[in-house]
């Protein structure tokens, strides 16, 4: 995990515990999901599976039938800026979930 991502996670926990006020970051009203997905060279199905979306969500966003809201736009911004870090985090979470289930 990158240092920046680790620091962001620590900040999230501090905010959740009420020890710190959240920092406002500008989140654009529109996110070009297709360009993010294509930059990673993922099919719609692979992108959805990798990052926890449904294929229908991806299709609707890319065809402008709907658009990602709130935190989902922030998540997509993280995917766009640090896709390998996000994938690594998700993989670690999946491993830890499997260990707890066993």
NORCOR-V758817 format. One record per pair of residues at least 12 apart in sequence whose ideal C-beta (glycine too) atoms are under 7 Angstrom apart, sorted by the first residue. I is the first residue (numbers start at 1). GAP is how many residues later the second one is. D is the distance in whole Angstrom. If there is no record, write none. Layout:
BEGIN
<<I,GAP,D> <I,GAP,D>>
END
This chain:
BEGIN
<<1,84,6> <1,87,6> <1,88,6> <2,80,7> <2,83,5> <5,77,7> <5,80,5> <5,84,7> <27,46,5> <27,47,5> <27,50,7> <28,45,7> <30,37,6> <31,37,6> <31,42,5> <31,45,5> <31,46,7> <33,25,6> <33,28,4> <33,29,6> <33,35,7> <33,43,6> <34,28,4> <36,40,6> <36,43,6> <36,44,5> <40,43,6> <44,14,5> <44,15,6> <50,37,6> <51,28,6>>
END
